[in-house]
Amino acid sequence: MSSTDDTVPDRSFLKKNEDSSSLSVRAWVRRDALPCKRSHSCEVLTSPTDSSVALRAKDLVHAVQSGTGVRTLCYDSGYLNTIMAKSSITFIDGERGVMRYRGIPIEQLAEQSSFLETAFLLIFGDLPSQTQLEQFSKLVADHSFLHTDICDYMRSFRYDAHPMGIFISSMAALATTISAGDLQHLDKHIYRILGQASTLAANAYRHRIGRAFNEPRSDLGYTENFLYMLDRLSEDDYRPHPAIVRALDVLWIVHADHELNCSTACMRHLMSARVDPYTAIGGAASALFGPSHGGAAEAVVRQLERIQTVDKIEPFLDRVKAKEERLFGFGHRVYKSFDPRARILKEQVEKILELIGVEEPLFLVAKELERRALQDQYFRSRRLYPNVDFYSGVIYRALGFPTDFYPLLFAIPRIAGWLAHCREAQLAERELDLREHTHVIRPAQVYVGAAPRPFVPLHSGNRPPYQERDIECYRTRLSTRRRLGLLSGARLEERIE
């Protein structure tokens, strides 16, 4: 914003408060836009040395409406510039392509950690000791067994039901078998949700392919147990290949959390209403099920299947530049440089393909598509770099997972992040920020509808008709057959008369 003078204020608007270590900012508002004070001090919530400057919305609004009786709100469609929570879980610097869990670079975790160790870090804030990790792993494994009613419920779905739909419904159904209403005992639900999520996902997969469910094994690691439940037939000693287990571990580490994305924000909204954690996780998974959120990896694979061969990449990119096609797997709302998770997964793709011993044509197309897009000035100028979905879809394809199972493979690790945010929001209520966090999250709106008007009774004959279009019912083949049958029956009655 600008001042009332012709001179623009210099960049020294940030200053350190004399009585504390906090920062404050001076918000300049045009007088000819709204009647208000020339400037107003606003507290800076985050240090601008490492990321962006965050101001309290109520302070900024007060700077605008001060001296007037007019209610003032900030309009921010899509929350692109709105911060709805203070979090210490995941740090992202999209300009530099940096991502950290609890301060630890994602590259180090992917190289040296395991998924359950990373989940512990996200949820509880620090890396566990050897004893703590063993106890945590045992608690999660011991709580991976499902109530028989839930298994029967999952078997009741149609054979062709989408695995993600089965998972979402079954996760919410867990709230009916476990006393989940007491949020003060959230930690015990953390073990249950983490443990049972992989079992629910494996059962959804087995139901889809018409096979009996496998019981989890407490002596296997988290990802190893998941692959065991997916693939075991009748062998008593079946064990997944260690390289595939490690590849899935890395995939799940980089997918475990990603700040306040759509599904995580949805989970925080639900938890603010004191919803039980099982229903909240089911709601977050529903948001992840949306093709614009959790369906990107599937879209990447289908895009590569359409391209088919390397010689068709250039015509495809020409269509993208002409806005006739959409390029999936490139660009991100947060990252303005290379997605750090994509670099990690690119290495995993090469390892998996070498292990399987199959030349995956889609990977050759993916590598060449990446190379040409990065060399093309059109995409470079728009800062469209490969993101995590670009290579995760190829890995899932190489491992033989069906495309409709990709959202579930995304949801299982993201549950660790959802639980971390759930616990963080609950702890915030008990600390100094009590007054900020106890209210139900309730965004405001700008009403742009009709002006005040009277109700016109239907029998008056003066009600104006609905102007846009006729109200139609979607016609299926069944309804078409019935309509034709009813018409033929009516004609037959006319002939008889």
C-alpha positions in Angstrom: 0.0 0.0 0.0 1.1 3.6 -0.5 1.1 6.7 1.6 -0.8 9.9 1.0 2.4 11.6 -0.1 3.9 11.3 -3.5 7.0 9.9 -1.9 7.0 6.1 -1.4 8.0 5.0 2.1 11.4 3.3 2.1 12.0 -0.3 3.0 12.8 0.5 6.6 9.1 0.0 7.6 10.2 -3.1 9.6 11.7 -2.2 13.0 12.5 -4.0 16.2 10.4 -3.0 19.2 12.4 -1.4 22.0 10.6 -3.2 24.8 10.8 -6.7 23.3 12.5 -8.9 20.7 9.4 -8.8 18.4 9.1 -6.9 15.2 6.5 -4.4 14.1 5.5 -3.0 10.7 3.8 0.2 9.7 0.9 -0.3 7.3 0.4 2.6 4.9 -3.2 3.2 3.6 -4.4 5.6 0.9 -6.7 8.3 2.4 -8.6 8.6 -0.9 -9.4 4.9 -0.8 -11.0 4.8 2.7 -11.2 7.3 5.5 -8.6 6.2 8.0 -5.5 7.1 9.8 -2.4 7.6 7.7 -0.6 4.6 9.3 -0.9 2.0 12.0 1.5 -0.3 13.8 1.0 -4.0 13.1 2.8 -6.8 14.9 4.9 -9.1 12.8 4.2 -12.7 13.7 7.2 -14.3 11.9 10.7 -13.2 11.3 11.2 -11.9 7.7 14.8 -13.1 7.7 14.0 -16.6 6.5 10.7 -16.3 4.7 7.8 -13.8 4.2 6.4 -11.3 6.6 3.1 -12.2 8.4 0.8 -9.6 9.9 -2.1 -10.0 12.2 -5.2 -9.5 10.0 -7.1 -7.8 12.8 -4.3 -5.2 13.1 -4.3 -4.6 9.3 -8.1 -4.3 9.3 -7.9 -1.9 12.2 -5.4 0.2 10.2 -8.1 0.5 7.4 -11.2 1.0 9.5 -9.8 3.1 12.3 -11.8 6.2 12.7 -14.8 4.8 10.9 -17.8 2.8 11.9 -17.6 0.6 8.8 -16.9 -3.1 9.3 -13.8 -4.1 7.3 -12.6 -7.5 6.3 -9.8 -8.8 4.1 -10.9 -10.6 0.9 -8.6 -13.4 -0.1 -10.1 -16.0 -2.5 -8.5 -19.4 -2.1 -6.6 -18.3 1.0 -3.6 -17.5 -1.2 -2.4 -14.8 1.2 -4.0 -15.9 4.4 -2.3 -17.6 7.3 -4.8 -19.5 9.5 -2.4 -21.1 12.0 1.0 -20.9 13.5 2.8 -24.2 13.0 6.2 -25.7 13.9 5.8 -28.9 11.8 6.9 -28.2 8.2 8.9 -25.4 6.7 8.8 -24.6 3.0 10.7 -22.0 1.0 9.3 -22.2 -2.4 11.7 -19.7 -3.9 14.8 -21.8 -3.0 13.2 -25.2 -3.2 13.7 -26.0 0.5 11.6 -28.3 2.6 12.2 -29.3 6.3 10.3 -31.5 8.8 10.7 -30.0 12.3 13.9 -28.2 11.0 15.5 -31.3 9.4 16.0 -31.2 5.6 13.8 -33.6 3.7 16.8 -34.9 1.8 18.4 -36.1 5.0 15.3 -37.8 6.2 14.7 -39.6 2.9 18.3 -40.9 2.9 18.7 -41.9 6.5 15.3 -42.2 8.2 12.3 -44.6 8.1 8.7 -43.7 7.6 7.7 -44.4 11.2 10.7 -42.5 12.6 9.7 -39.5 10.4 6.1 -39.9 11.6 7.3 -39.8 15.2 9.3 -36.6 14.4 6.3 -34.9 12.8 3.8 -35.9 15.5 5.9 -35.4 18.6 8.4 -32.7 17.5 11.7 -34.5 17.9 13.5 -37.6 16.7 13.0 -40.6 18.9 15.6 -42.5 20.9 16.1 -46.2 20.0 13.8 -47.2 22.9 11.2 -44.6 22.0 11.2 -45.7 18.3 10.8 -49.4 19.3 8.0 -48.6 21.6 6.3 -46.4 19.0 6.6 -49.1 16.3 5.2 -51.7 18.6 2.2 -49.6 19.6 1.4 -48.9 16.0 1.8 -52.6 15.0 -0.3 -53.8 17.9 -3.1 -51.4 16.9 -3.1 -52.4 13.2 -5.7 -55.1 13.6 -9.3 -54.2 12.6 -12.6 -55.0 14.4 -14.4 -57.8 12.6 -17.4 -55.5 12.0 -15.2 -53.1 10.0 -13.9 -56.0 7.8 -17.5 -57.2 7.2 -18.4 -53.6 6.3 -15.6 -53.4 3.8 -16.7 -56.7 2.2 -20.1 -55.2 1.7 -18.9 -52.7 -1.0 -19.3 -53.5 -4.6 -16.4 -55.4 -6.2 -15.6 -52.4 -8.5 -15.9 -49.7 -5.7 -13.1 -47.2 -5.8 -10.4 -48.2 -3.2 -10.3 -44.6 -1.9 -14.0 -44.5 -1.4 -13.8 -47.8 0.6 -11.0 -46.3 2.7 -12.7 -43.0 3.5 -15.9 -44.7 4.5 -14.1 -47.3 6.6 -12.0 -44.7 8.3 -15.1 -42.8 9.4 -16.7 -46.1 10.5 -13.8 -46.7 12.9 -15.4 -44.0 15.1 -18.3 -46.3 15.7 -16.2 -49.1 17.1 -13.8 -47.1 19.3 -14.6 -44.5 21.9 -13.1 -41.6 20.1 -15.0 -38.7 21.6 -12.4 -37.9 24.4 -9.9 -35.7 22.5 -7.8 -35.5 25.7 -6.6 -39.0 24.9 -5.6 -38.2 21.3 -2.2 -40.0 21.6 -3.8 -43.4 21.9 -5.8 -42.7 18.8 -2.6 -41.7 17.0 -1.4 -45.3 17.3 -4.7 -46.8 16.2 -5.1 -44.5 13.2 -1.6 -45.0 12.0 -1.7 -48.7 12.5 -5.2 -49.3 11.0 -4.8 -47.0 8.1 -2.4 -49.3 6.3 -4.7 -52.3 7.0 -7.7 -50.5 5.7 -5.8 -49.6 2.5 -4.6 -53.1 2.0 -8.1 -54.5 2.6 -9.5 -52.1 0.0 -6.9 -53.3 -2.5 -7.6 -56.9 -1.8 -11.4 -56.4 -2.0 -10.9 -54.8 -5.4 -9.1 -57.8 -6.8 -11.4 -60.3 -5.2 -9.0 -61.8 -2.7 -9.3 -62.6 1.0 -7.9 -60.1 3.5 -4.5 -60.7 5.1 -4.0 -60.2 8.8 -1.2 -57.8 9.7 2.0 -59.0 11.2 3.4 -57.3 14.3 7.0 -58.5 13.6 7.3 -56.6 10.3 8.1 -53.0 9.7 5.3 -50.5 8.7 5.8 -50.4 4.9 6.9 -54.1 4.8 3.8 -55.1 6.6 1.7 -53.1 4.2 3.3 -54.8 1.2 2.9 -58.2 2.9 -0.9 -57.6 3.4 -1.2 -56.6 -0.3 0.7 -59.4 -1.9 0.7 -62.5 0.3 -1.3 -65.4 -1.1 -0.9 -68.6 0.9 2.8 -68.5 1.9 3.6 -68.5 5.6 7.1 -67.0 5.1 6.3 -64.4 2.4 8.5 -61.3 2.7 8.5 -58.3 0.3 11.8 -57.4 -1.4 13.8 -55.0 0.8 14.5 -52.6 -2.1 10.8 -52.2 -2.8 10.2 -51.7 0.9 12.8 -49.0 1.0 11.5 -47.3 -2.1 8.0 -47.1 -0.6 9.5 -45.9 2.7 11.2 -43.0 0.8 8.0 -42.2 -1.1 6.0 -42.1 2.1 8.6 -39.9 3.9 8.4 -37.2 1.2 4.6 -37.4 1.2 4.1 -37.3 5.0 3.4 -33.6 5.3 3.4 -30.5 3.2 2.3 -27.6 5.3 -1.3 -26.4 5.2 -2.5 -27.8 1.9 -6.1 -28.4 1.1 -6.6 -31.7 3.0 -4.6 -30.6 6.0 -6.6 -27.3 6.2 -9.8 -29.4 5.9 -8.7 -31.5 8.8 -7.9 -28.5 11.0 -11.4 -27.1 10.1 -13.0 -30.3 11.3 -11.0 -30.6 14.4 -11.9 -27.0 15.4 -15.5 -28.3 15.7 -14.3 -31.0 18.1 -14.9 -33.8 15.5 -13.4 -37.1 16.5 -10.1 -37.8 14.9 -11.3 -40.7 12.7 -14.0 -38.6 11.1 -11.6 -35.7 10.7 -9.1 -38.0 9.0 -11.8 -39.3 6.7 -12.8 -35.8 5.8 -9.2 -34.9 5.0 -8.9 -38.0 2.9 -12.0 -37.0 1.0 -10.3 -33.7 0.2 -7.2 -35.6 -0.9 -9.4 -37.7 -3.2 -10.2 -34.7 -5.3 -8.4 -34.9 -8.7 -6.9 -31.4 -8.2 -5.2 -32.5 -5.0 -4.4 -36.2 -4.7 -5.1 -37.2 -8.3 -2.1 -35.5 -9.9 0.1 -38.6 -9.9 -2.5 -40.6 -11.8 -2.9 -37.6 -14.2 0.8 -37.7 -14.9 0.8 -41.4 -15.8 -2.2 -41.0 -18.1 -0.5 -38.0 -19.7 2.7 -40.1 -20.4 0.5 -42.9 -21.8 -1.1 -40.4 -24.2 2.4 -39.2 -25.4 3.5 -42.9 -25.8 6.9 -42.3 -27.4 9.7 -39.8 -27.3 9.1 -38.5 -30.8 5.7 -37.3 -29.8 6.9 -35.1 -27.0 7.6 -32.0 -29.1 4.1 -31.9 -30.6 2.7 -32.4 -27.2 4.7 -29.4 -25.7 3.5 -27.3 -28.7 -0.1 -28.1 -27.8 0.6 -27.2 -24.2 2.1 -23.8 -25.2 -0.9 -23.2 -27.4 -3.1 -24.0 -24.3 -4.7 -26.9 -26.0 -3.3 -29.4 -23.4 -2.4 -29.1 -19.7 1.0 -30.2 -18.6 0.7 -32.4 -15.4 3.6 -32.9 -13.1 5.2 -29.5 -13.6 4.8 -26.4 -11.5 3.5 -26.0 -8.0 1.6 -23.3 -6.1 4.3 -23.1 -3.5 7.5 -24.0 -5.3 9.0 -21.5 -7.8 12.0 -23.7 -8.3 12.7 -27.4 -8.5 10.5 -29.4 -6.0 13.1 -31.0 -3.6 10.9 -34.1 -3.3 11.1 -34.6 -7.1 14.9 -34.9 -7.0 14.7 -37.6 -4.3 12.1 -39.6 -6.2 13.9 -39.4 -9.5 16.8 -41.4 -7.9 14.3 -44.0 -6.6 12.7 -44.5 -10.0 16.1 -45.5 -11.5 16.8 -47.9 -8.6 13.3 -49.6 -8.9 13.6 -50.0 -12.7 17.0 -51.5 -12.3 15.7 -53.9 -9.7 12.7 -55.0 -11.7 14.8 -55.4 -14.8 12.1 -54.0 -17.1 12.6 -51.2 -19.5 9.6 -49.0 -18.7 8.9 -46.9 -21.8 7.0 -44.3 -19.8 10.2 -43.6 -17.8 12.1 -42.8 -20.9 9.3 -40.5 -22.0 9.3 -38.9 -18.6 13.0 -38.3 -18.6 13.0 -36.8 -22.0 9.9 -34.7 -21.3 11.6 -33.3 -18.2 14.8 -32.5 -20.2 13.0 -30.7 -23.0 10.7 -28.8 -20.7 13.6 -27.6 -18.6 15.4 -26.4 -21.7 12.4 -24.6 -23.2 12.3 -20.9 -22.5 8.5 -21.0 -22.3 8.4 -23.2 -19.3 11.6 -21.8 -17.7 10.3 -18.2 -17.8 7.1 -19.5 -16.1 9.2 -21.4 -13.5 7.5 -24.6 -14.3 9.7 -27.3 -12.8 8.9 -31.0 -12.2 7.1 -31.6 -8.9 6.7 -34.6 -6.7 3.8 -36.1 -8.7 5.9 -36.3 -11.8 8.0 -39.2 -10.6 5.7 -40.7 -7.9 3.3 -41.8 -10.6 6.1 -43.5 -12.6 7.3 -45.3 -9.4 3.8 -46.6 -8.7 3.4 -47.7 -12.3 6.8 -49.5 -12.2 5.7 -51.3 -9.0 2.5 -52.5 -10.6 0.0 -50.6 -8.6 -3.3 -49.8 -10.5 -3.9 -46.1 -11.1 -7.0 -45.9 -9.0 -4.9 -47.0 -6.0 -2.5 -44.0 -6.3 -4.7 -41.7 -4.1 -4.6 -44.3 -1.3 -0.8 -44.5 -1.5 -0.8 -40.8 -1.1 -3.2 -40.8 1.9 -1.5 -43.4 4.0 1.7 -41.4 4.6 -0.1 -38.1 4.7 -2.0 -39.3 7.8 1.2 -38.8 9.8 1.1 -35.1 8.8 -2.6 -34.8 9.5 -2.1 -36.3 13.0 0.8 -34.0 13.6 -1.4 -30.9 12.8 -4.3 -32.4 14.9 -2.0 -32.8 17.9 -0.4 -29.4 17.4 -3.9 -27.7 17.2 -5.0 -29.5 20.4 -1.8 -28.6 22.3 -2.2 -24.9 21.3 -5.5 -24.8 23.1 -3.8 -25.7 26.4 -1.1 -23.1 26.1 -0.9 -19.3 25.9 -2.8 -19.0 22.6 -6.0 -20.3 24.2 -8.2 -17.4 23.2 -7.0 -17.7 19.5 -7.6 -21.4 19.1 -10.7 -22.4 20.9 -13.1 -20.9 18.4 -14.5 -22.9 15.5 -12.8 -21.9 12.2 -15.3 -19.8 10.3 -14.2 -17.8 7.3 -16.3 -14.7 6.4 -17.8 -14.0 2.9 -18.6 -11.1 0.7 -22.3 -11.3 -0.3 -22.8 -10.5 -4.0 -26.4 -11.8 -4.4 -29.8 -10.1 -5.0 -30.8 -6.9 -3.3 -33.7 -7.1 -0.7 -36.9 -8.2 -2.4 -40.3 -9.5 -1.4 -41.6 -13.1 -1.5 -44.0 -13.6 -4.4 -46.6 -16.3 -3.7 -46.9 -19.0 -6.4 -50.7 -18.7 -6.7 -50.4 -14.9 -7.4 -49.4 -15.6 -11.0 -46.8 -12.8 -10.8 -43.7 -14.8 -9.9 -41.0 -14.3 -12.6 -39.8 -17.6 -14.2 -36.3 -19.0 -13.5 -34.3 -17.3 -16.2 -31.2 -19.4 -16.8 -32.5 -22.7 -18.1 -35.1 -25.4 -17.8 -34.6 -27.8 -14.9 -33.7 -31.1 -16.4 -33.1 -34.5 -14.8 -30.0 -36.4 -16.0 -31.0 -39.2 -18.3 -29.6 -42.6 -18.0 -30.0 -45.5 -20.5 -32.6 -47.0 -18.1 -34.6 -43.7 -17.9 -34.5 -43.5 -21.8 -35.8 -47.1 -22.1 -38.5 -46.3 -19.6 -39.5 -43.1 -21.3 -39.8 -44.9 -24.7 -41.8 -47.7 -23.0 -44.2 -45.2 -21.4 -44.6 -43.3 -24.7 -45.4 -46.5 -26.6 -47.9 -47.5 -23.9 -49.6 -44.2 -24.1 -49.9 -44.5 -28.0 -51.3 -48.0 -27.6 -54.0 -46.7 -25.2 -54.9 -43.9 -27.7 -55.4 -46.5 -30.4 -57.6 -48.6 -28.1 -59.7 -45.6 -27.4 
